[in-house]
Amino acid sequence: MTVINEQPIPAARPVIGEEEIEAAVRVLRSGRVVQGPEVAAFEEDFSRLVDGRHCVAVNSGTSALHLLLLALGIGPGDEVIVPSFSFAASANAVRLTGADVVFADIEPGSFGLDPAAAEAAITPRTAAIMPVHLYGHPAAMDRIVPVAARHGLAVVEDACQAHAASLHGTPVGAFGAGGTFSFYPTKNMHALEGGMVTTGDAELARTLRLLRNQGMEQRYANEIVGANMRMTDVSAAVGRVQLTKLAEWTERRRTHAAHLDARITAPAVTTPPVAEGARHVYHQYTVRIRGDRDAAMAALTGAGVGNAVYYPTPIHRLKPYWEPDQKAGRVLELPETDRAAAEVVSLPVHPSLTPSDLERIVTAVNSLGEQL
């Protein structure tokens, strides 16, 4: 497959428009640039996305996960169950508290944590379960939450890729003890960089605010040991503008995904299924490719269709997690995780795609049938 005189279609395309630029400049001119009125307003605006929960803005999605775990009292001696098929930040946040990560397998359809595998991984040391709403598809919260309740465990939602996703009408970030979101530039909405913690517990929200600001609510009146994980007002101002566009962008992603679902017919390509009652927001449009994935990706790239693998190496096989298991003589078998890592490819689905872009993607993917 070749492309003549056409620009490649990027796998992702961050949006920074004039409204975002004007919002950032307005804040810079105000002189109130860190943890000021824009952050407070962004928290209030975002709370409407998560059924009115308390929202605490921080400087990244990783910080959001880390601080939520700390606020829940999770630390050395505790275990947190995490899917290995995710970005490393999911597990890194646990390790940063001093707690141990226990990996569990995923469900093949949603790529989310398998509730049965999570329950089988529970030990007397388990303190929390961390489902990840990967690629914008909600994890099986209707089955994970009851597992956690039976065992008295906290549920920490990693919703960093799933802004506005929901399951049976409940938005992600509103199921567990707390949820976390990322505003990295390639997410469904961004704030240049930043994160948000959501919780229904007012005391937990206050603890989170202390932790992000050196343990202070009032200046120099430190109540606990904290850190500097504050969001800037510049980021919050950009995030507020992006939030006003999220609904429209989400519908575009879902429309693009529906078009790809209907038109992709290559026998070696499986389009992403959606669980009953799930609202998928397609942070990524992730297919499975059976056969020579490298050849397929090279062909797509040659056709000018951006593509990427998220994630080629499961977390339990990354050096910081793999080596300790090997030294201890442990062999962790996560067959669905390994299969997903070997088969997935994400295709463009972002809101900037044109009808012509979508047709090029469909043509390129369907042509793979001749090569796999």
N, C-alpha and C positions, 0 to 999 in steps of 0.2 A: 504494500500500500504506500502511495506517495501523495504528497500534497503540493500543489503548484500555486504559487502566488497567494497563499493564505497564511495568516498569522496563526501560530499554535494556540490552541484553547488551553488556558492555564487550569491546573487542577483546582486551584483556589484563587480567589481574588479579593483581598481586603478592600473595603469601601471607605474612602475618606473624601467626603464631598465638601462643598463650600460651607454648609451648615456646621459641620464638625470643625472646620478651620475657624469659622467665625466664633464658635463657642469657646474654643481654646484661646483665641486672641482676647476675647472678652475677659476671661479669667486672668490671663497674664496681665492685662491692663489694670485689673482690680487690685492686684497685689496680694490677694487672698488665694494662695496657691496650694496649700497643704491642709487636708482635714478640716475644710471649712464648710460654708453653706452649700456648695455644689455637691459635696459628698453626702451631706444629710439629705438633700433633695433627691439624689440618685437612689439612696437607700429607700426612701419613701416611695419613689416611683417604681422601683423594682419589686417592692413588696406586693404590688397588685398582680404580679406574675406568679406569685407563690401563695395564693389564698390569704394574703394579708399577714404573713409571718414576719417576724422581726428580721431585718436585714442589716448586716454589718459588712461594710466595704473594706477591702484590704488590697495589697499591692500585687497579688497574683493568685491564680487558682491553687497553686501549690501551697501558698501561705494560708489560703482559706481552709484547705484540708488539714494542714498542720495545726492551726490554731483551734479548729473545731475538736480535734482529737485531744489536744491539751486541755481545752475547756471542759471536756467530759472526764478529765482526770486519768486519761489513758497514758501509761508510761511503762517503765521497766517492770518486768514480770507478767505483763499482759500480752495477749495475742489478739490480732485483728485479722479476720478472714477477708481476703482480697482476691479477685480474679487475676490470673496471671496475664490474660489477654487484655492489656490496657497499656497506656503510657506509663513509664516508670514512676512518674510523680505519685501515682496512686499508692504504690508501696513505699516510696521514699518518704512520704509524709508520716507513715507509721514508724519507720526506722528512726526518723528524726526525733520522735518522742521517747525513744529508748525501748519501745514495745517491739514484739516479734511479729513478723508477717507470716501468715499461714495461707498458702495459695490453694484455691479450689478451682475446679473446672467450670466451663461455660456451657450454655445451651447453644446448639448449633444454629438455630434460627436467628435469634436476637443478638448473638455474641455476648449476652449478659450472663452474669453469675447464675449457675445452676443451683436452685434452692436445695435440692437433695444433696448435692456435693458440699454445699456450705454446711448443712446440718451434720453431715458425716465428719466434717473437719473440726467440729466443736470439741473443746477439751475444758477441764476445770479452769484453765487460764484464759479462756476466750472472754474478751470484754466487748467486742463489737464486730459487726459484719459491715463490709463496705461494698455495696453493689455499685457498679459503674454503668451509667446509661450510655453505652458506647455507640458512636456514630450518630447519635440523636435518637436512638430507639430506647424507650424506657425498659429497664430491667424488670424482672418478674416480681414487682413489689407486692402484689397481691398474695404471693406465696412466701416471699422472703420475710416480710414483716411478721407473719404468724410464727415462723421459725424462731426469729429473734425474741418474740414475746414469750414463747414456751420456755426459752432458756435464760430469760432475764438479760438480754444483750441489747446494747445500743445499736441503732442502724444509722450509719453515716453514709449519706448519698454523695457519690461523685457524679455530679450533673454537669461537669465542665464542658461537655459537648452537646448539651441537650436543652438549651434555653427554649422554653415554651412547649416542650414535650409533655405528654400526660398519659396516664393509664386509667381507664374507666372513669375519666373526668377529673381525676386528681392530678395536679401538676407535679412534675418531678421537683424535688426540693421541698415538698410538703408532706412527705411520708414518714421520715424517720426523726431521730433526735435532732438532726440538722442536715442541711444539704449544702453543697458547694458548687460554685459556678466560676468559670474563667472568662476573662475578657481579652484574651490574646488576639492579635489582629486577624487571624484566619478563622476565628470562631463565628458562629451565626450572627453575633453582634460583638462589638469590641469597645474597649475604652483606651485604645493604644496598648495598654497593659493593665491588668488588675484582676480582682476576684471578689466574690461575694459569698458570705455565709448566711444561710437562712435557718431560722429555728422558731418553733412555737413557744419556747421557754424564755420568759423575760429575764430570769436570773442568768441563764446561760448566755443570752445576748449581752448582758452587762459584763460578764466575765470575758467574753470575746472582745468587747471594746477596751477593756483594761489590758488584755494581752497584746492587742495590736499597738498600744500607745504607752509602752514602757511601764505598764501597770498603773497608769494614772487615769483618773477621770477629771480631777482638778490638777492644775500644774503644780509639780513638786510635792504632791500629796500621794506618793506611790503606795498602793495598797497590796500589790502582789508583784512578783517578778514577771516582767513582760519584755516585749521587743518592739522594734520599730518596723511595723508592717502596714503602715498607713497608706491609703490611696491619696493621690494628689487631686486637687480640685480640677486641674486640667483634664486628667483622665475621667473624672466623674462627669464633667461637662460634655465631653465627647460621648461617654456612655449614655447620658440622658438623651442626646440627639439620636443615637443609634437605637435606643429602646423604642422611640416613637416609630421607627421604621421596621422593627422586628416582625410585627404581624404580617406586613406586606411581603417582606423578604421570605418569611417562613412559608407563606402560601406559594410563592414562586418556586421555592425549593421542592415543595410537595407536588406542584404541577409538573415541574421538570422530571421528578422521579416517576410520576405516573406515566409520563410520555415514554421514558426509557423502559419502564416495566412492560408497557404495551408493545413496544417496537423491537426490543432486543429478542432475537430468536436463535442466536448461535447455540448449538446443542451443548457446547462445552462450558457455557457461561450460565451461572445461576444468579438471577436477580435477587435483591434482598427481600425476604418475606417480612410481613408485619403481623405481630401477634394480635389476637382478638382483643379489642378494647384499647389498643395502643395507638397513640398519635405520634408517629415518627416525624422528626423535623429535619432529617437528612443533613446533619453536619457533614457527613460523607455519604455518597452513594456507593456502597461497597458490595461488589459482586464476588462470587467464587469462580475460579477458573480451574478446570480439570485438564491436566496436560502440562505442557511446557509454559509455565507462567512467564519466565524471563523472555521467551520468544514472543509471547502475546504482548507483553509490555513494550518490547522493542518495536513491534508492529504498530501498536497504538501511537507510540511516540513518533514513528515515521509518518504516520497519518496526521500528525499535528494535534493529537488528542492527549492532553496532560493526564497523567495517572501516577499513582503512588501506592505503596504498601504501608498500611498502618495496622499491625506492627509486625515487622519481619522476624523479630526475636521476642518470644514471650518473656515476661519479667523474670520468671523463675530460672531462665537460662542466661540471664545477664550476669556478668562477672560478680557483682556484689552479692548476689543471691545464690548463684550456682556454686561458687567455690566453697562456701560454708557447708552446703549440703554434701558436696563430694568429700570434703574432709571428714565429715561425720558419718560417711558411708551410707547416706540416704539417696535413694533414687525416686524422684517424684514423677509419677505418671499422670499426665493431663492430656489424654488423647484428643479431645475436642479442641483444646487450646492449640496443640501442635498442628492439628489438621487445618484450623483456621489460619494460623500464621503462614502455612505453606500454600494456601489457596487464594487469600483475599487480594483484591485490587480495588482501589477507590477511583471512581471516574468523576469528572466535573459535574456538579449539580448546583453550583452557586447561583445567586440571583441575577448575575450579570450575563448569563447565557442568553443567546438569541435563538430564534427558531432555526436559523441556519446552523448554529453551533450544535444544537440538539440532533439535527439530521446528520451532521458530520460524525458525531459520537456514535449514533446508531449504525451508520454505514461501516465505520471502522470496527466496531465490536462484532457486527454480524459477519464481517469478512474474516474474522478469526477462525471461523469454522473450517476454513480451507487449510489452516496451518497447525491445528492442535491434534 
